[in-house]
Amino acid sequence: MYYCDAYYSAKVDFITLNSKGSLTSKQIDIFIGDPGQAFVIFSKDVGFAMKVAITQQSGMSLVSDPERVPLTFFHESRHFAHNMCSAVPTVIKPTVLLDVAPYPRIAIEKDLPRPNRTNTSPATLWLWGASHSITLHGTKDHEFEESSRESHVRLKGAADLLKDV
C-alpha cells in the first residue's frame, strides 16, 4: 500500500555537463521515500532538464513514450543516470578517475532498496503530473506510478469533457 505521507524532504545534487563539457552541480529540493520505499519526487523543471540533457548527449529520441525515460540507479554511488548515454569519466587528479557513469545525474544521500542483488537497478523517470518522479523497477512504488499514470491517461478524456460542464 502507498501512503502519501511516507516521505521526507531533502536537498540533493543535480549534476550535468555544461556546453563546454564541464561538470556543473546544483542543489535541488526533492521528496524521497522513507526506508524501504524506492521513489524520489522533484519539480518538473528538473525532470525536463534531465530529459533535454539526455536527448542532447545521447542523440536519441525518446518518442516511444515521451513521458517515460529509462534510468539506472547506482547503489554504491547512490545516483540516478541515463543508461544509454556515453560514459564520461570524472577526473579528480590527472591520473585518477572518479567514475565513468553518464550525466546528467541526480545524486542522493541514501541507498534505495535493491530489487535484485546487483549494484544497479533499472529505474524510470516519469515526466507527467504536477511534479516529476523516479521509481525503481520491481517495487511497489513503481507499480503505483504505472497504475496512476494509466488511470490518468484513461480518465483524461472524461476529465476534459467534465471541465466544460
Number of C-alpha atoms within 10 A of each C-alpha: 6 9 7 7 8 12 17 11 13 14 15 18 18 22 19 21 17 12 7 6 9 9 13 12 16 11 13 14 15 21 18 23 20 13 12 11 19 23 23 23 21 18 15 17 11 20 21 16 14 23 20 13 19 26 17 12 15 14 11 11 11 15 9 8 9 12 18 17 22 15 21 22 28 19 17 10 16 16 24 28 23 27 19 16 19 14 13 13 14 15 12 10 8 6 7 10 11 11 13 12 21 23 24 26 23 22 20 19 12 13 16 24 15 18 14 11 7 9 12 18 20 18 25 22 25 24 20 15 12 8 14 20 22 26 26 26 20 15 17 16 20 20 14 14 17 14 12 13 16 12 11 14 11 11 11 12 10 10 11 10 9 9 7 6 5
